[in-house]
Amino acid sequence: MERMASDNEYLHRDFHGALSNALIYLEERFGEEAVREYLHRFARAYYAPLREELAGRGLPAIADRLRRVCAAEGGEVRLDLREDELLVQVTACPAVTHMRAQGYRVSPLWRETIRCTNEAICEGSPWRYELLEYCDETGASRGRFFRAKEAAR
């Protein structure tokens, strides 16, 4: 029997631990703003295809992506999609759950991976993101994507 790495489903759970350590390093050496700047730059580059899709399809592009990610990572997400708003509720962040189970340190700024990333995805579009609630222990969160008032006029 011959198997190749490409035969396996790819899931990057340990990436989250490495990212958390990187955020801790950046915060300790350069401060909180360096963490936010890094996440912003990363998100604009990595999520460029999603940003383009958001420009064309609107909030359904975000909802579809969140469903795919949560299905792949074993997370539970509740989405309430309306014409000008997408409410997102995550009961427990799969990344935080995995890091805690493996003994990784979870960056005190982990919430910024949600806030900064989603704000960067929306940048340059008529959409905005707001993190409404976040639990440091579980990574549970509530947030919303919405049409900016200036853009709606």
C-alpha positions in Angstrom: 0.0 0.0 0.0 1.3 3.4 -0.9 0.1 6.6 0.7 1.1 10.2 0.1 0.7 13.2 2.3 -1.8 14.6 -0.2 -4.1 11.6 0.5 -4.8 13.0 4.0 -7.2 15.8 4.9 -5.2 18.9 5.7 -6.0 20.6 8.9 -3.6 23.1 10.4 -4.5 23.0 14.1 -1.0 23.3 15.4 -0.6 26.4 13.2 -2.8 28.2 15.8 -0.2 27.4 18.6 2.6 28.8 16.5 0.6 31.9 15.7 -0.2 32.4 19.4 3.5 32.2 20.2 4.3 34.7 17.5 1.7 37.1 18.9 3.1 36.7 22.4 6.6 37.4 21.0 5.4 40.5 19.1 3.5 41.9 22.1 6.4 41.4 24.5 9.0 42.9 22.2 7.1 45.5 20.3 3.8 46.1 22.0 0.1 45.5 21.3 0.0 47.8 18.2 2.6 45.6 16.5 0.3 42.6 17.0 -2.6 44.4 15.4 -0.4 45.7 12.5 0.9 42.2 11.8 -2.6 40.7 11.8 -3.9 43.4 9.6 -1.1 43.0 7.0 -1.5 39.2 7.1 -5.2 39.3 6.7 -5.2 41.7 3.8 -2.8 39.5 1.9 -4.0 36.0 2.9 -7.7 36.9 2.5 -7.4 38.8 -0.7 -9.5 36.3 -2.6 -12.2 36.5 0.1 -12.0 40.3 0.0 -12.7 40.2 -3.8 -15.5 37.8 -3.2 -17.0 40.1 -0.6 -16.9 42.9 -3.1 -18.8 40.9 -5.6 -21.2 38.7 -3.5 -21.5 40.7 -0.3 -22.1 39.0 3.1 -23.0 35.6 1.7 -19.3 35.2 0.8 -18.4 35.7 4.5 -21.1 33.3 5.7 -20.0 30.6 3.3 -16.4 30.9 4.4 -17.3 30.7 8.1 -19.4 27.6 7.5 -16.5 25.9 5.6 -13.9 26.8 8.3 -16.1 25.7 11.2 -17.0 22.4 9.4 -13.3 21.7 8.8 -12.2 22.6 12.3 -15.1 21.1 14.2 -16.4 24.4 15.4 -20.0 25.4 15.9 -21.1 28.7 14.4 -24.6 30.3 14.3 -25.1 32.7 11.5 -28.0 35.1 11.0 -27.7 36.6 7.5 -29.8 39.6 6.6 -29.5 42.0 3.7 -27.2 44.4 5.4 -26.0 42.4 8.4 -24.4 39.1 9.3 -24.5 38.1 13.0 -21.9 35.5 13.9 -21.9 33.5 17.2 -19.2 31.0 17.9 -19.8 28.8 20.9 -16.2 27.9 21.4 -13.2 28.6 19.2 -11.7 25.4 17.8 -8.3 27.0 17.8 -8.5 28.0 21.5 -9.9 24.6 22.4 -7.0 22.8 20.6 -4.3 25.1 22.1 -5.6 24.6 25.6 -5.8 20.8 25.1 -2.2 20.7 23.8 -0.8 23.0 26.5 0.0 25.9 24.2 0.0 29.4 25.7 -2.9 31.4 24.3 -2.0 34.9 23.5 -3.8 37.5 25.7 -4.4 39.3 22.4 -6.0 36.2 20.7 -9.2 38.1 20.3 -7.4 40.4 17.9 -7.1 37.4 15.4 -10.9 37.8 15.1 -11.3 41.6 15.3 -8.3 42.7 13.2 -8.7 39.9 10.6 -12.4 40.7 10.0 -11.8 44.4 9.9 -9.0 44.0 7.4 -11.2 41.7 5.2 -13.9 44.5 5.1 -11.4 47.3 4.4 -12.1 49.0 1.2 -15.6 47.6 0.9 -19.0 49.0 2.1 -18.9 46.4 4.9 -17.6 46.8 8.5 -17.0 44.3 11.3 -17.6 44.7 15.0 -16.6 42.2 17.8 -19.4 42.4 20.3 -18.3 39.8 22.9 -15.3 37.6 23.4 -14.5 35.0 26.1 -10.7 34.7 26.7 -11.1 31.2 28.2 -13.0 29.5 25.4 -12.7 31.9 22.5 -16.5 32.0 22.3 -17.5 35.2 20.5 -20.3 37.2 19.0 -19.7 39.6 16.2 -21.4 41.3 13.3 -20.6 42.3 9.8 -22.7 45.2 8.6 -23.1 47.8 5.9 -21.3 51.0 6.8 -23.7 54.0 7.1 -21.5 56.1 4.8 -21.6 53.4 2.2 -25.3 52.9 2.4 -26.1 56.4 1.3 
